[in-house]
Every structure is written in structure tokens, then in C-alpha cells.
Amino acid sequence: MRRFRHVALAGAVVVAGTAALLGNRSTTPAEVRGAPLEAGRPDRTDPAGRGAPGVAAAAAPAVALADLIDLDRRALSADGTRYEAPLKDGRRAVLTLDPALQALAEKLLSEARAPRGAIVAMAPDGRILAIAGRRSEPSEGRGKAGAAAAPASFDWRLATDAWAPAASVFKLVTASALVAAGVDPGDKVCFHGGLRSVLESNLRDDKRDSRCESLVYGVAHSNNAILGKLAFQKLAPAELTRFAHDLGVSERLPGAELRGAAGAIEIPAVRDLSFAQAAAGFSGSQLSAVGGAMLAATFADDGEQPVPWLVSSIDGVAVTAPARRRAVTSEIARAVARMMQATCEFGSAARSFGRRQAIRVAGKTGTLTRTAPFYMEHSWFVGYAPAEQPQIIVSVVLGNPENWHLRGHEAARRLIDRALDSASRREKDRTLKTASTRRAGW
């Protein structure tokens, strides 16, 4: 496993009007100290992760932590460095949310003015540092330029619900399956078109195939013809479906603290044009912002996927991170991670993260338009930074109107800059403090 230098990302004051988080849908029960535990499952507050034999109560069902948190009443601590929230059984939880990143996430959603939008920032170990959603209902004109809109409201559920198509972010799943099937990321495939569609003529060698590029290029530039052709020629529908399950993008959210879905899939069972279009991200897949963060985190950690968590401690007792799970092999994860780096260096996100930037970022963009329930051009970015030693995972999805104000990768860039700048300043402060202590003779 790649070793991370986990950095606690902290900040100052969050803006007014912050949305309530948590407390809706999930399927995995959580065990918390002071509540009945499900037999055979570990207590997350046990630092050794051994569980608590004999604690399981036959007379009472297990209690999910998400059902105990009352985040409608969450508030900043007196010093403004953390969020606290009451539990419904009278105890008090300290949350993992970073006040500065949470404030920035909400500010970015306000600037975007998208009818639907969600942002998640996460540490590599799964700690949720920011989780925000915002919705507004376009009135006449259905989101077009000049149309009036109802007042916007923050709604965190937009970060845990799979309301947006996965779009080209799903190419990360397809690329993983292709590498596993023996496709060398550097081998060239000849194609034509593919900028905005996958056509029947793209699936087989064609006299119009005037250009040859690699799978790395296809992912970096979101070329649909390359991904569609390779999937059609190299993958069985069952294999692509299996990788979607392995990477968690078709599952409900794991863990105990978030209710919702990482995503949902409906891959065609027959290898035809519709299958190739699904492999390229045009149809058959949805993703939540939390699901996008989990997917990016998997490639940041050599194929191991963290469980997102939101509670740092309960009544002063630390809550340890849930165990990661192996989603794909380290070889597959590293190959796809290189494609994500190419996306930011010279591909579809180069405008925000190009080679001239001091910090290398790995990520994937996605864009897909839907007209129901009203016009939205879904703009995605999922990724992590620094690419060599990840400290921050970001996932942004904006359901933009035609007169959009912000793209997903632009919002992600600002989150990454803030997170890494804060981490750098804290590291500098620690270094200065250590040097001062040594000079004092301690």
C-alpha cells in the first residue's frame, strides 16, 4: 500500500446558512459505543478493531450511527476549529469536517449557480473534510439564459444521492477492466471521431480511421471512439459490470455514517453499440459526489478503497477509521492513475492543472447533458493531489444551466489549492515551532 502523509486540514469560520448533513439513507449498520451492537461486527470505537464479544444484544437491534447524529443542530466549536453535533441519545460528536474547506465548498456552489451541484473533499483515509450540495428550481425557460429561478437552498443529500450521470468519469471503470483484460495503456488504436459520440462505425476498423492513439490518450482526452472501440472488442458486458461492482460505483455507500448511494449501473447484457456507449459513459451509469471521491481515492491508494467517515470522536473517545478494502490490483490502479495524471497534464483538465503547475494533480473530467427534469450540462471532476503523495481527494459535480458560471475542474482546482496551502502553512508552523523549542534547550 502506498503510504500517505495524512494531513489534518483545518480552518477558520464557515459561512452562514450551512446545510445540515447526514441522517438519510444507508444500509450498513454502525456500531457505536453505548448503543447495541450487531453480533459479529467490530466496534469502530475499539482502537484495535477487535469488536466487543458478548456485547451484541438479542433484545435490541443494532443502531446506525447515521440515525443518531442530529446534524441539523451541528455548530462550530468556540474556537472555530471544528464542528460538533449532538447525538440523539444525549452524547456529543466531533466531526471530521474542515471548517475552511466546508465554507469554500459552499461558496463554490453558490458561485456556480447550478440548478443542482455537489462537492466532496476527503482525506485519503476516508475522512470527509467537506460535503455540500445546493439546489435551485429553474422556472420559465428551464435553466436557459435569462430565466428566473427559485431561491437556492443547500441540501447535502445531493452529495450522497446518485442523481447525475457518471459521464466520462465512468471511463475510469472501463479503463480498469481493459487493463485487466490485457490492453497495454500505451498501445495504439486507430479511430475516427469520438469527440461527442460513439457510432456504429467506431466499433470496428474503418477506412475513416485516420488517427491512432493510446488508451492513455483516450482517457486523458475523454475520446469516446477509443474507449467504445476497445470495450466492444476486448470486454464482455459481465466483465465491465464486475469492475463497476469491484470499484463500488454500483453500490450503496459503505460504512455507518452516510446514507445514500455511491452510484448505480445498468450495463447492456449484449455486446453492441449500446454497450460501447455505456462503456464510454453515455448511458447506464450514475454516480454520487461521495461515490466519485471513493473512486478517485481508490486510484490514489494503489487500488485500496477507503470507507467515508464523518465522526472523529464521541464524548472524547476517538473513532478510528474503518478498514480499507482491496478494489483492484495495484498494477491496475497504477496504470489508471497514470491516465488520470495525463488528464490533468495535457488532457481535458489541462487548462486548470497543466504541466506548468508546481503541484501535479491526477483526475478525470466528465461532461454530459440531460434535458429532464430540465436542462443540465453535468460537469464532473474527480481526482487527488499531489499525484505522487496524495493528501486531498476531491469530487465535484455541477448540473449547470446553459449559461454556466463554473466548471467542475475549476471548482476542484480551488479546493485543492486551499487544502494544500493550508497544509503547507501548518507544516511550516510546526517546523518553526520545533526549531524554536530546540534553540530553547528543551
C-alpha positions, 0 to 999 in steps of 0.5 A, a space after each residue: 500500500 502506498 503510504 500517505 502523509 495524512 494531513 489534518 486540514 483545518 480552518 477558520 469560520 464557515 459561512 452562514 446558512 450551512 446545510 445540515 448533513 447526514 441522517 438519510 439513507 444507508 444500509 450498513 449498520 454502525 456500531 457505536 459505543 453505548 448503543 447495541 451492537 450487531 453480533 459479529 461486527 467490530 466496534 469502530 470505537 475499539 482502537 484495535 478493531 477487535 469488536 466487543 464479544 458478548 456485547 451484541 444484544 438479542 433484545 435490541 437491534 443494532 443502531 446506525 450511527 447515521 440515525 443518531 447524529 442530529 446534524 441539523 443542530 451541528 455548530 462550530 466549536 468556540 474556537 472555530 476549529 471544528 464542528 460538533 453535533 449532538 447525538 440523539 441519545 444525549 452524547 456529543 460528536 466531533 466531526 471530521 469536517 474542515 471548517 475552511 474547506 466546508 465554507 469554500 465548498 459552499 461558496 463554490 456552489 453558490 458561485 456556480 449557480 447550478 440548478 443542482 451541484 455537489 462537492 466532496 473533499 476527503 482525506 485519503 483515509 476516508 475522512 470527509 473534510 467537506 460535503 455540500 450540495 445546493 439546489 435551485 428550481 429553474 422556472 420559465 425557460 428551464 435553466 436557459 439564459 435569462 430565466 428566473 429561478 427559485 431561491 437556492 437552498 443547500 441540501 447535502 443529500 445531493 452529495 450522497 444521492 446518485 442523481 447525475 450521470 457518471 459521464 466520462 468519469 465512468 471511463 475510469 471503470 472501463 479503463 480498469 477492466 481493459 487493463 485487466 483484460 490485457 490492453 497495454 495503456 500505451 498501445 495504439 488504436 486507430 479511430 475516427 471521431 469520438 469527440 461527442 459520440 460513439 457510432 456504429 462505425 467506431 466499433 470496428 476498423 474503418 477506412 475513416 480511421 485516420 488517427 491512432 492513439 493510446 488508451 492513455 490518450 483516450 482517457 486523458 482526452 475523454 475520446 469516446 471512439 477509443 474507449 467504445 472501440 476497445 470495450 466492444 472488442 476486448 470486454 464482455 458486458 459481465 466483465 465491465 459490470 464486475 469492475 463497476 461492482 469491484 470499484 463500488 460505483 454500483 453500490 450503496 455507500 459503505 460504512 455507518 455514517 452516510 446514507 445514500 448511494 455511491 452510484 448505480 449501473 445498468 450495463 447492456 447484457 449484449 455486446 453492441 453499440 449500446 454497450 460501447 456507449 455505456 462503456 464510454 459513459 453515455 448511458 447506464 451509469 450514475 454516480 454520487 459526489 461521495 461515490 466519485 471521491 471513493 473512486 478517485 481515492 481508490 486510484 490514489 491508494 494503489 487500488 485500496 478503497 477507503 470507507 467515508 467517515 464523518 465522526 472523529 470522536 464521541 464524548 472524547 473517545 476517538 473513532 478510528 477509521 474503518 478498514 480499507 478494502 482491496 478494489 483492484 490490483 495495484 498494477 491496475 490502479 497504477 496504470 489508471 492513475 497514470 491516465 488520470 495524471 495525463 488528464 490533468 497534464 495535457 488532457 481535458 483538465 489541462 487548462 486548470 492543472 497543466 504541466 506548468 503547475 508546481 503541484 501535479 494533480 491526477 483526475 478525470 473530467 466528465 461532461 454530459 447533458 440531460 434535458 429532464 427534469 430540465 436542462 443540465 450540462 453535468 460537469 464532473 471532476 474527480 481526482 487527488 493531489 499531489 499525484 505522487 503523495 496524495 493528501 486531498 481527494 476531491 469530487 465535484 459535480 455541477 448540473 449547470 444551466 446553459 449559461 454556466 458560471 463554473 466548471 467542475 475542474 475549476 471548482 476542484 482546482 480551488 479546493 485543492 489549492 486551499 487544502 494544500 496551502 493550508 497544509 503547507 502553512 501548518 507544516 511550516 508552523 510546526 517546523 518553526 515551532 520545533 526549531 524554536 523549542 530546540 534553540 530553547 534547550 528543551 
